[in-house]
Amino acid sequence: PAHGLAVDFYYLVDDKIALHFLEGKNFALQQLRQEKKSLVAVNHLAKPGMHQQAVERHLVKVARDKHVFVLGLYKFGIMGKYALEQDKALRELGYDARVHTTISNNAYRDINFGPGLLRYGLGGVFAVDWLERLLWRSRPYEKERGSAEGLFNEYLQLLVTAARSKKPFKPILKQAAGAFSRARNDSLPRKPLVGINGEIFLRTNIFSNRGLVKDCEAAGLEVVVSPMSEWMQYTSFRNREDNLRFKRLKKIPASFVKHGILKMDNEQLHAAVEDALRDGNDPTIEEVLTRTRHYMSPRCGSEAVLSIGTGLEWMDNPRFAGVISVMPHGCMPGGIVAAMAEKFARDHQKPWISLTYDGIMETNNQTKINNFAEIIRYCARPLSI
């Protein structure tokens, strides 16, 4: 509604996927403006919702002639086929939907949302990134069991409410920072800190990685996960560099401005939670790519570029005790990182492991996590003569 869009339906499927049915006549996409049809936008919000079968029965009736909008990546492991498979699957389920997709090599700017909506939407992504950091910083040290997660759900809902009326996110994050600080027992000793990176969706989605962060915390670790903002800033940086490389003179000034605004917005949100985190600044995209450049081209365009760079930053940082990289089964970028992880671990004398997820319920990842934590504890013990 804040952007002139009439919300027809709002449902949550399997506690994971929110389906928004939006009136398309005022939407920024030129095709939707012309056709005056509806859009189905897919988002992942972990909140209780309507039972999936009930939603599906309703969707079969109302999702005729709708549009589905999804994000895609321009890289080897996908080759642009996700949208085709999603369109086929939806039609087989009885959804007469059209799938619209965009790719990352132009920083998702072909969707023509307009600078205001795109900037505000990315600001919401960044805000949730920092809210998750507050959760991970506080949950291992919470005074009352479950309080940190309760605060996360409370302030996530406040961010959602703010987004509906296009209100700023920073004041909500400042309130959240204070609440998380009060819920944390700072007299407890800090646990070993590990960084998690890898495939962007897998590391972010709790269902796909089977609660990896909680598994690490149960093993006695504190965790930081590479944020979604990392990927968005990388695509913006690459768009700027590509404009310079290919001498797209008309696009160069705008790409510099847009990348600078993106960084500034994220830094302002970080400032709201900085005192509560007390963990210093994250490396910039430029610093991450400088690390990666020694091993592969930053123009590779996959998460391997970021996993190697951020992983090396963490390995050199004395606050971090190790790195976990995650990948779907058979993922080429993840395979590149896994192939180099042993060398990085040997060079830095810290463990760096890779975990593979393929949808199978029973895996040995839990054993790997426990062994990883045990190695960290063993290495931290003082040597005895």
Stockholm file with secondary structure:
# STOCKHOLM 1.0

chainA/1-385         PAHGLAVDFYYLVDDKIALHFLEGKNFALQQLRQEKKSLVAVNHLAKPGMHQQAVERHLVKVARDKHVFVLGLYKFGIMGKYALEQDKALRELGYDARVHTTISNNAYRDINFGPGLLRYGLGGVFAVDWLERLLWRSRPYEKERGSAEGLFNEYLQLLVTAARSKKPFKPILKQAAGAFSRARNDSLPRKPLVGINGEIFLRTNIFSNRGLVKDCEAAGLEVVVSPMSEWMQYTSFRNREDNLRFKRLKKIPASFVKHGILKMDNEQLHAAVEDALRDGNDPTIEEVLTRTRHYMSPRCGSEAVLSIGTGLEWMDNPRFAGVISVMPHGCMPGGIVAAMAEKFARDHQKPWISLTYDGIMETNNQTKINNFAEIIRYCARPLSI
#=GR chainA/1-385 SS CTTSCCEEEEEEETTTEEEEEECCTTSSCHHHHHHTCEEEEEEECCCCCCCHHHHHHHHHHHCTTEEEEEECCCSTTTTTCHHHHHHHHHHHTTCCEEEEEECGGGTTGGGCCCHHHHHHHHHHHHHHHHHHHHHHHHGGGBSSTTHHHHHHHHHHHHHHHHHHTTCCSHHHHHHHHHHHHHHBCTTSCCCCEEEEEESHHHHHCTTTTTSHHHHHHHTTCEEEECCHHHHHHHHHHHHHHHHHHTTCTTTHHHHHHHHHHHHHHHHHHHHHHHHHHCSCCCCCHHHHHHHHTTTSCGGGCSHHHHHHHHHHHHHHSTTEEEEEEEEETTCHHHHHHHHHHHHHHHHHTSCEEEEEECSCSCCSHHHHHHHHHHHHHHHHSCCCC
#=GC SS_cons         CTTSCCEEEEEEETTTEEEEEECCTTSSCHHHHHHTCEEEEEEECCCCCCCHHHHHHHHHHHCTTEEEEEECCCSTTTTTCHHHHHHHHHHHTTCCEEEEEECGGGTTGGGCCCHHHHHHHHHHHHHHHHHHHHHHHHGGGBSSTTHHHHHHHHHHHHHHHHHHTTCCSHHHHHHHHHHHHHHBCTTSCCCCEEEEEESHHHHHCTTTTTSHHHHHHHTTCEEEECCHHHHHHHHHHHHHHHHHHTTCTTTHHHHHHHHHHHHHHHHHHHHHHHHHHCSCCCCCHHHHHHHHTTTSCGGGCSHHHHHHHHHHHHHHSTTEEEEEEEEETTCHHHHHHHHHHHHHHHHHTSCEEEEEECSCSCCSHHHHHHHHHHHHHHHHSCCCC
//
